[in-house]
Amino acid sequence: MRLKIIHTNDVHSNFESFMRAATLIRQHTDEDTLILDGGDFADFKSIELQGTRGMAAIELLQSLEYDALTIGNNEMFNGMETLEYMASSSSIPFISNNLLKKNHSHIKGVHSSIILNKKGLRILITGSSPDLQEFNDGLGIHVQHYKEQLKKELEKQRGTYDLCILLSHIGTELDTELALEISELDLIISAHDHQLYEQAKVVNGTIMNSAGMWAGHIGIVEVDVQADKVELVSSETISTETAEKDEATKIILAENKEKAIEVLSESLYSLATPLWHDVVEENPITNLIADGLKDMLQCDIGLMNSGIVNSGLFDFVSNKKLIEICPSPLNPTTFKVKGKHIKEALQQSLDVQACLADGRGPGFRGRFVGRLHISGAEVIHDGQKLINVMISGVPMENDYWYSVASSDYLQRGSGYESLSHNKDDVYEPEEIKDVIRVYAQRKEFIERAQQNRWSQIRKIRKLLSPSYVCLRKR
């Protein structure tokens, strides 16, 4: 029997492109087709998802009659409660054989595998989710070893299927290792590292394909399943760039956006003093975040890059505004780093081009790196060079390990590499937007945020009068 598999991966809620992908999916679907997603379809940077607890994503998948999806890291980022709500409310199976709750209990609505029947062909679909390591506790998850759990699942299902498909969100490199080691795998849909295969690959008899990212392409694989073998008939990844937008998908998004805006636009509280923003100049909203982090996590200093937010806050605060200005799902993070490495980062921040550098990195949804903002210290400079950093009137020591309240973005050294030389990192489950929500309603923090921490010492030039010059010449 011939079977067609249409697949997407790492869409990341790029719904403009997905509207085009939906048109292609409908065009290429027939009665012998499976439609699958390799994870990170639902990215909670989206207003539509935030305001519907992820159900906008489910409606999109249901409209196109997807058969299954696996759970990527972005499906986890809005917390266990949201993941369970989505999985248990969806008619499309959420599949992961290695993902559990933090207490090792089952996640409601999540399947370790499913078996679908197409004209008598029994198709086993299982999935592997990524280990987020130090972030697992904060997200309330426990991730078992992908290879061990995959082997256990295949052993459990032995004799019950004719074709085995793995939806993998662990990356193509590890997927290649699986193909070389586990002969029972007939097809791997790879995701997580955003690789784009022009055509499917065959590794040790296992067919592998990956459709890039952001719904820029859809993948299509056709296989011929015989009693003793599975053969690749054809494959392609089709660009969505020139496709028309699917009307049904457009309507679903518009309806869910309207619902979400109504839910998220409700004012949480008024803002008497504006919190303006700038990528290069010191500004109160980034100062507020640095101050809030230092207070929340009780560290020596708070440190934040202005690229974490896209604009300022004015008049009132709502969840919609917070999502729009701070879409990155980055976490409050503590770590220890030596004074010399903090100074190096601050010196780098005096360079406008460093502030305007591309800020992309894991979890980052902004554009620019932005200037560093500090809490609990004064940065003294002459406009080009760092002169000193004072903490409670005492100069920062080069070899002393300071505790820093920041984000996991800066902890990894993204944008400011010297900060990666740290130790004792601890990640909190909240997001940076939650810090804004809590501290923007506290008058003392609003007032403190208006106070600059970067102090420029002006270079004094002696202005020589003509008479003085004449005297010197005599």
Buried (B, 14 or more C-beta within 10 A) or exposed (E): EEBBBBBBBBBBBBBEBBBBBBBBBBEBBEEBBBBBBBBBBBBBBBBBBBBBBBBBBBBBBBBBBBBBBBBBBBBBBBBBEBBBBBBEEBEBBBBBBBBBBEEEEEBEBBBBBBBBEBEEBBBBBBBBBBBBEEBBBBBBBBBBEBBEBBBBBBEEBEEEBBBBBBBBBBBBEBBBEBBEEBEBBBBBBBBBBBBBBEEBBEBEBBBBBBBBBBBBBBBBBBBEBEEEEBBBEEBBBBBBEEBEBBEBBBEBBEBBBEBBBEBBBEEBEEBEBBBBBBBBBBBBBBBBBBBBBBBBBEBBBBBBBBBBBBBBBEEBBBBBBBBBBBBBBBBBBBBBBBBBBBBBBBBBBBEEEBBBBEBEBEBBBBEBBBBBBBBBBBBBBEEEEBEEBBBEEEEBEEEBBBBBBBBBBBBBBBBBEBBBEBEEBBBBBBBBBBBBBBBBBBEEBBEBBBEBBBEBEEEEEEEEEEEEEEEEEE
